[in-house]
Amino acid sequence: MFEHEKITKDVSRAKKFFEDIISFTIGPYTLDEIIEKRVNTINIVDVRDYDNYTDGHIPYASHIPHDRIEENAEILDKSKVTVVYTYSDSCPRAYYAALKLAEHHYPSVVLRGGFRMWKKFDFDITKSSADDYPPSDEI
């Protein structure tokens, strides 16, 4: 029996895994509704690179590169849930960043589908210029 067959036959483990996915991710429709009705109750963090962020990001999103999340987490309000996203689900950087935040006691979830899904549903996008953004050595 292949290793993946053993794992997939462990239904208790699978149940816990899928419950966790549901609990620790958020869909684009839900995030859009939160932004419209109560944006001040969440932090939104884009962990993509600088060029992708300035080309377009979710409104109210802060930019913290995934590899700098631990050293810059203090800019986030720890009493709010932080929604983390990257370009798509195929990139694990959002999960890595959310894990690092959780290790430092920041409640966090990952946006399912990432920015690609956000754009697909044609939700609002904000663009930034270099003038709106601090030099990379300050982050």
N, C-alpha and C positions, 0 to 999 in steps of 0.2 A: 504494500500500500504506500503510495506517495505521501509525503508529509502534508501537502495541502488537503488530501482526502481525509486524513486523521483530524485535521483542524476543522474542516467543514462539517464533519460528523459530530463534533462537539457542540450540540445544540444549545447547551447552557452558555457556553462561551460566545456563541454566535448571537444569542439573544441579548446578552450584556453589551456586546459590540454594537449592535444595531440600535439598542436603546441609547447608548452613549452618542452615536452619530446624530440621532434625533435631538438629544438634549444639548449637545455642544456645537450645533450648527444652526444657522438661520438662513432662510430663503430670501431672495431678492424682494418678493412682494411684501414680506413682513418687515424687512428693513426699510423699504420705501414708506410704508405706513408709519413706522416709528419716526422716521425723519420728518414726515408731514405733521404728525400730531404731538410728538414729545421728544424731539431731537436732543434736548438738554438732559435726557436720562441715560444717554449712552456715549461712549467714545467710539469713534470709527478710525481705524488705522489701516492705511495702505502700505504694504511692505514691499511693493515693487520697486524697481530702480527709479532714479530721479527723472529720467526722460519720459518713462511711461506715466509717472505721476503728473508731470507738468502737461503732458499731452491730453490728459483727461483723467478725472477721478470722481469718486462719489462725493456729492456735496457734504461739507463738514468734515471730510476725512483729513486727518493729520498724516504726514508722511514720515514714517520711521522705517528705514531699510531693515529688512529681516535680520541682517547680521549685526544690527546695532540696537535691537529691541531691549536687551537687558540694561544697557547703559543709559537709555533714554526713556525708560518706562515712567520715570518720575513726572513727566509732563502730563501723564494720564491721571484722571481722577479714579482712585482705587475703589471708590464707593459705587462706581457705575460699571456696567458690563461693557467690555471692549469688544467690538466687532472687528475682526481682522480679515483682510482679504489680500489676494494676489491676483494674477491674471486669470487663472482658471483652476479647476480641480486637479489638473495634471501636474501642477506645481505644488510641492509640499511646504513651501516657505511659510504660508499662512498657518499651517498646523504647527510648524516649528516655532513660530513667533507666539502663537497662542499657548503652546506648552511652556515656553520660557516665562510668559506673563503669569500663567497659573502657578508655576514654581515659586514666583515672588508674590503670590496671594492676590493677583489681579484676576477677577472673574472675566473669562473671555470665551468667545464663540467664533467660529469661522463662517464666513459667507459662502454658502453652497454655490458652486458655479463661478465664483469670483467675479472679477470685473467683466469678463467676457459675457457671462450670463446677465449681468446688470445692463450692459449695452444691448444685448439681444432683446430684452424686454423694453428697451427704449426709455429707461428712466433717466432723469436729469443727470447731466455730467458737468462738472466744473473744470475749467482749464486754468492753469497758473502760468505766469511768466517767471523768468529767472529773478526778476525784481521782487516777486512775492515770496521768495524762498531764501532762507539763510545759506551761506556757503557750506559746502559739505563737511568742512572741518569743524563746524559748530554743532553738528548733529552727532 
